[in-house]
Amino acid sequence: MKHTKVIDLLNNTKTLQEVTAKGWVRSFRNNQFIALNDGSTINNIQCVVDFENTSEETLKRITTSAAVSVTGTLIESKGKGQSVEIQVTKLEILGDSDPEKYPIQLRNRPSLEFLREQAHLRVRTNAFSAIMRVRSTLSFAVHQYFQENGFFYVNTPIITGSDAEGAGEMFKVTALPFDGTPRTEEGKVNYKEDFFGKETNLTVSGQLEGETYAMALGQIYTFGPTFRAENSNTSRHLAEFWMIEPEVAFNDLDANMDLAEDFIKYVIKYTLEKCEDDLKFLESRLLEEEKSKPQAERSEMSLLEKLKFVLENNFKRVSYTEAIDILKNSTPNKKKKFNYIIEEWGADLQSEHERFLVEKHFKCPVILFDYPANIKAFYMRLNENTEPGKETVRAMDILFPGIGEIVGGSQREERLDVLVEKMKALGIEEEELWWYLDTRRFGSAVHSGFGLGFERLVLFVTGMTNIRDVIPFPRTPQNAEF
Amino acid sequence: MKHTKVIDLLNNTKTLQEVTAKGWVRSFRNNQFIALNDGSTINNIQCVVDFENTSEETLKRITTSAAVSVTGTLIESKGKGQSVEIQVTKLEILGDSDPEKYPIQLRNRPSLEFLREQAHLRVRTNAFSAIMRVRSTLSFAVHQYFQENGFFYVNTPIITGSDAEGAGEMFKVTALPFDGTPRTEEGKVNYKEDFFGKETNLTVSGQLEGETYAMALGQIYTFGPTFRAENSNTSRHLAEFWMIEPEVAFNDLDANMDLAEDFIKYVIKYTLEKCEDDLKFLESRLLEEEKSKPQAERSEMSLLEKLKFVLENNFKRVSYTEAIDILKNSTPNKKKKFNYIIEEWGADLQSEHERFLVEKHFKCPVILFDYPANIKAFYMRLNENTEPGKETVRAMDILFPGIGEIVGGSQREERLDVLVEKMKALGIEEEELWWYLDTRRFGSAVHSGFGLGFERLVLFVTGMTNIRDVIPFPRTPQNAEF
């Protein structure tokens, strides 16, 4: 008979009917109670086995992660925390799972680190199935927000011939061999012989291409993989991660900040509504994890409180100049507790400063804007009427508690002459970006956009602390298994 | 004043109010009528300029693709094909577009080929803006279908250390230099020194990783970029394209075919409803294009008729064995009109055979299934009880008129011993795919999935004929511009 998903069985109030469920054994208690999970929800359905009429051999095969099919009567459950259970009349083992060999034994309390080496199996645990369902829901919320608001999804290229994006170190993409590499007469690598006839890399951002589409379709967004070949072995960096980059014609920086704040609140609200059970589980997981920490390091708010706090409060908008004043006069700066002491306007903010502003000073998400021009990218809109030596650009970063920078964006420089001069000063070839400059040559206009690192958002919403735990198969230095 | 999007102005029946619109000039007629477009819809809003009170200099700057802001009164239009227009009281040129330099002049009837070289600007034309809006809507329909049906979105890795996917030639991803490449003592490239500590490539499919997630979350799908380093300079191949790969635990091949057919019909229906104006435009574009073709080569159905036909008819399900019989007895086979004459069971079908089945014989989408084992991939489920030498696997391909193969899928081999034997026969290292085999070692079960090349779907829905015209920045041999 056709099987029913566990989530549908648990929501079913029509008892006494015959049902079939298929899934994986989470646990088997007293030779009688199977907790069966099929991934459709974090909740298991209890299947009560008629152990007196089931062979010893079959009972022995009901092990953690074995795949089984059970048929029986759906009845009201007398157990706690579950409305219905299945009184099993037929049990079939679809696929065994040898308990001597199955790597994830909960009684061994596997560490997150160990589970990363079992990335293909960790999603069978409660925590990782919850994280990945939340990730999926957040992804959909991203699409739904933009589509409902008249944005068009654009797939910018992954392999790029442009090396002027300037957001970081790039991976080379090539079909050339290391042995017998084709060479020019001067002995250089002859990229004309490569697949694309030129040097190509993996994209670090779809922004520049996205801008060309915004200047035609008005409002666009990307949501795709981006790459950094940086040797950053931290809990906040991945070599391959997913980025969301909206770009809007005729938006100035204020409208850009409004968009980012509204967007983030929407996707969190949507996920709170759709993933209640998963988030409650992750909340209790976090509480459990923090029990081993000293009081001072524990979160002040529970996971759900933290998410609701973000929804209910405005992000604090602070100019870079104001932020520098706050930091200069702050206790950790005066007492030289910061590793980098803030001495004057123009300093690049480090993560310790961002954390101080967000976690100690404002205690809410913060949008910093109007940064010094010389610490930001070439395409950002130069502010007018600034003092010489104190030029600023219409950049903004959104900082989140526990996460740090989650969004980086700006109003873009729409004036061809200013943009070209800036590129010249930085040694970026005009010919390299002829197509980007065309958007300023033909029908240029004010426009703005931002990038949001999707995994950092998933970190925030799930309460996890290592970015490798919120993407199915993390790519980091020395690690491309699976 | 805040501007209103063109799509909202055109749907606005509250006339006589003051409005502002911003966008790009599509055309300027009689020194008076601006057709203004902002990308929100294929339709322009007519802006009537008070030319007697506008300087000659300003009027001259109203050129194709110039960005302008107009403020004025929204009034009922007397013109044909538009309900409202703007009686302009204030006009501002935001960004000029020098008509001597702007590359896309419609009076020159730019070819699709020329426009490909202007991929950053072609989206400002009616045809490409329509295509890209349809593409965006189709993308969202994909996500919505799966999410509504309880599938979870999974981001499988783009950079892969696994070279056993076997779906085609791969691009190398590396941070090693061609000059002074680190070498082992034996003189081989020392990939231990590379970023990931091993040889890595761009993925050709997320299926194998997707399967591991399906065996935990039950129903999953991927939707991301995939790559082929094949020198195929055709109108149907890209080096970088987007693929959708659902995978479902406990689904057999029949359920897999049901899913694929239901999915395709859903996304087409959704797009027909949401993109009526764009599809009507593309339909007329196609009609226009086909006028230059001899009668015999023109489509029998208009674009919208074709799309509705797919919705209203069942896909014809035909076994490979039946298909071979049909082909063997077909007129083109007997008259030796095929380039590859079908002589016996076991032959691999060429695109000419697929086209005959779909376009001449069945005249509808066709699902071919149960292919000979030795022309299909190692992970496909071997059928039981077949004659020796006539082993088949539970594979299916969906063939579409004008497009050819749009879906390739299968029930997966869930039996560890059969799978291992198959891999051995093909020389695929077990150690290479230890994690994939784990899904068969621990809680294995029947499961199935398929891959759908997204650009082929966009081709079908938009009626375009070259795959380079349905992705923003196509990547093909010798081409990675932008």
Chai-1 contact restraints between the chains, C-beta under 6 A:
chainA,res_idxA,chainB,res_idxB,connection_type,confidence,min_distance_angstrom,max_distance_angstrom,comment,restraint_id
A,K22,B,F250,contact,1.0,0.0,6.0,A-B,restraint_1
A,W24,B,G443,contact,1.0,0.0,6.0,A-B,restraint_2
A,D38,B,G218,contact,1.0,0.0,6.0,A-B,restraint_3
A,G39,B,A216,contact,1.0,0.0,6.0,A-B,restraint_4
A,G39,B,L217,contact,1.0,0.0,6.0,A-B,restraint_5
A,G39,B,G218,contact,1.0,0.0,6.0,A-B,restraint_6
A,S40,B,G150,contact,1.0,0.0,6.0,A-B,restraint_7
A,S40,B,G218,contact,1.0,0.0,6.0,A-B,restraint_8
A,S65,B,F442,contact,1.0,0.0,6.0,A-B,restraint_9
A,S65,B,G443,contact,1.0,0.0,6.0,A-B,restraint_10
A,A66,B,G443,contact,1.0,0.0,6.0,A-B,restraint_11
A,A67,B,G443,contact,1.0,0.0,6.0,A-B,restraint_12
A,A67,B,A445,contact,1.0,0.0,6.0,A-B,restraint_13
A,L94,B,A445,contact,1.0,0.0,6.0,A-B,restraint_14
A,G95,B,G443,contact,1.0,0.0,6.0,A-B,restraint_15
A,G95,B,S444,contact,1.0,0.0,6.0,A-B,restraint_16
A,G95,B,A445,contact,1.0,0.0,6.0,A-B,restraint_17
A,S97,B,F442,contact,1.0,0.0,6.0,A-B,restraint_18
A,S97,B,G443,contact,1.0,0.0,6.0,A-B,restraint_19
A,Y102,B,F442,contact,1.0,0.0,6.0,A-B,restraint_20
A,H120,B,T212,contact,1.0,0.0,6.0,A-B,restraint_21
A,H120,B,W435,contact,1.0,0.0,6.0,A-B,restraint_22
A,V123,B,Y213,contact,1.0,0.0,6.0,A-B,restraint_23
A,V123,B,A216,contact,1.0,0.0,6.0,A-B,restraint_24
A,R124,B,A216,contact,1.0,0.0,6.0,A-B,restraint_25
A,R133,B,F152,contact,1.0,0.0,6.0,A-B,restraint_26
A,S136,B,F152,contact,1.0,0.0,6.0,A-B,restraint_27
A,S136,B,Y153,contact,1.0,0.0,6.0,A-B,restraint_28
A,S139,B,Y153,contact,1.0,0.0,6.0,A-B,restraint_29
A,F140,B,H143,contact,1.0,0.0,6.0,A-B,restraint_30
A,F140,B,Q147,contact,1.0,0.0,6.0,A-B,restraint_31
A,H143,B,F140,contact,1.0,0.0,6.0,A-B,restraint_32
A,H143,B,H143,contact,1.0,0.0,6.0,A-B,restraint_33
A,Q147,B,F140,contact,1.0,0.0,6.0,A-B,restraint_34
A,G150,B,S40,contact,1.0,0.0,6.0,A-B,restraint_35
A,F152,B,R133,contact,1.0,0.0,6.0,A-B,restraint_36
A,F152,B,S136,contact,1.0,0.0,6.0,A-B,restraint_37
A,Y153,B,S136,contact,1.0,0.0,6.0,A-B,restraint_38
A,Y153,B,S139,contact,1.0,0.0,6.0,A-B,restraint_39
A,V154,B,P472,contact,1.0,0.0,6.0,A-B,restraint_40
A,N155,B,W242,contact,1.0,0.0,6.0,A-B,restraint_41
A,P157,B,F473,contact,1.0,0.0,6.0,A-B,restraint_42
A,I158,B,P225,contact,1.0,0.0,6.0,A-B,restraint_43
A,I158,B,E240,contact,1.0,0.0,6.0,A-B,restraint_44
A,I159,B,E240,contact,1.0,0.0,6.0,A-B,restraint_45
A,I159,B,R475,contact,1.0,0.0,6.0,A-B,restraint_46
A,I159,B,A480,contact,1.0,0.0,6.0,A-B,restraint_47
A,G161,B,A480,contact,1.0,0.0,6.0,A-B,restraint_48
A,G161,B,E481,contact,1.0,0.0,6.0,A-B,restraint_49
A,F171,B,V173,contact,1.0,0.0,6.0,A-B,restraint_50
A,F171,B,A175,contact,1.0,0.0,6.0,A-B,restraint_51
A,K172,B,T174,contact,1.0,0.0,6.0,A-B,restraint_52
A,V173,B,F171,contact,1.0,0.0,6.0,A-B,restraint_53
A,V173,B,V173,contact,1.0,0.0,6.0,A-B,restraint_54
A,T174,B,K172,contact,1.0,0.0,6.0,A-B,restraint_55
A,A175,B,F171,contact,1.0,0.0,6.0,A-B,restraint_56
A,A175,B,A229,contact,1.0,0.0,6.0,A-B,restraint_57
A,F178,B,T181,contact,1.0,0.0,6.0,A-B,restraint_58
A,F178,B,V189,contact,1.0,0.0,6.0,A-B,restraint_59
A,T181,B,F178,contact,1.0,0.0,6.0,A-B,restraint_60
A,V189,B,F178,contact,1.0,0.0,6.0,A-B,restraint_61
A,F195,B,A229,contact,1.0,0.0,6.0,A-B,restraint_62
A,F196,B,A480,contact,1.0,0.0,6.0,A-B,restraint_63
A,G197,B,Q478,contact,1.0,0.0,6.0,A-B,restraint_64
A,T200,B,A480,contact,1.0,0.0,6.0,A-B,restraint_65
A,E209,B,F482,contact,1.0,0.0,6.0,A-B,restraint_66
A,T212,B,H120,contact,1.0,0.0,6.0,A-B,restraint_67
A,Y213,B,V123,contact,1.0,0.0,6.0,A-B,restraint_68
A,A216,B,G39,contact,1.0,0.0,6.0,A-B,restraint_69
A,A216,B,V123,contact,1.0,0.0,6.0,A-B,restraint_70
A,A216,B,R124,contact,1.0,0.0,6.0,A-B,restraint_71
A,L217,B,G39,contact,1.0,0.0,6.0,A-B,restraint_72
A,G218,B,D38,contact,1.0,0.0,6.0,A-B,restraint_73
A,G218,B,G39,contact,1.0,0.0,6.0,A-B,restraint_74
A,G218,B,S40,contact,1.0,0.0,6.0,A-B,restraint_75
A,P225,B,I158,contact,1.0,0.0,6.0,A-B,restraint_76
A,A229,B,A175,contact,1.0,0.0,6.0,A-B,restraint_77
A,A229,B,F195,contact,1.0,0.0,6.0,A-B,restraint_78
A,E240,B,I158,contact,1.0,0.0,6.0,A-B,restraint_79
A,E240,B,I159,contact,1.0,0.0,6.0,A-B,restraint_80
A,W242,B,N155,contact,1.0,0.0,6.0,A-B,restraint_81
A,F250,B,K22,contact,1.0,0.0,6.0,A-B,restraint_82
A,W435,B,H120,contact,1.0,0.0,6.0,A-B,restraint_83
A,W435,B,F482,contact,1.0,0.0,6.0,A-B,restraint_84
A,F442,B,S65,contact,1.0,0.0,6.0,A-B,restraint_85
A,F442,B,S97,contact,1.0,0.0,6.0,A-B,restraint_86
A,F442,B,Y102,contact,1.0,0.0,6.0,A-B,restraint_87
A,G443,B,W24,contact,1.0,0.0,6.0,A-B,restraint_88
A,G443,B,S65,contact,1.0,0.0,6.0,A-B,restraint_89
A,G443,B,A66,contact,1.0,0.0,6.0,A-B,restraint_90
A,G443,B,A67,contact,1.0,0.0,6.0,A-B,restraint_91
A,G443,B,G95,contact,1.0,0.0,6.0,A-B,restraint_92
A,G443,B,S97,contact,1.0,0.0,6.0,A-B,restraint_93
A,S444,B,G95,contact,1.0,0.0,6.0,A-B,restraint_94
A,A445,B,A67,contact,1.0,0.0,6.0,A-B,restraint_95
A,A445,B,L94,contact,1.0,0.0,6.0,A-B,restraint_96
A,A445,B,G95,contact,1.0,0.0,6.0,A-B,restraint_97
A,P472,B,V154,contact,1.0,0.0,6.0,A-B,restraint_98
A,F473,B,P157,contact,1.0,0.0,6.0,A-B,restraint_99
A,R475,B,I159,contact,1.0,0.0,6.0,A-B,restraint_100
A,Q478,B,G197,contact,1.0,0.0,6.0,A-B,restraint_101
A,A480,B,I159,contact,1.0,0.0,6.0,A-B,restraint_102
A,A480,B,G161,contact,1.0,0.0,6.0,A-B,restraint_103
A,A480,B,F196,contact,1.0,0.0,6.0,A-B,restraint_104
A,A480,B,T200,contact,1.0,0.0,6.0,A-B,restraint_105
A,E481,B,G161,contact,1.0,0.0,6.0,A-B,restraint_106
A,F482,B,E209,contact,1.0,0.0,6.0,A-B,restraint_107
A,F482,B,W435,contact,1.0,0.0,6.0,A-B,restraint_108
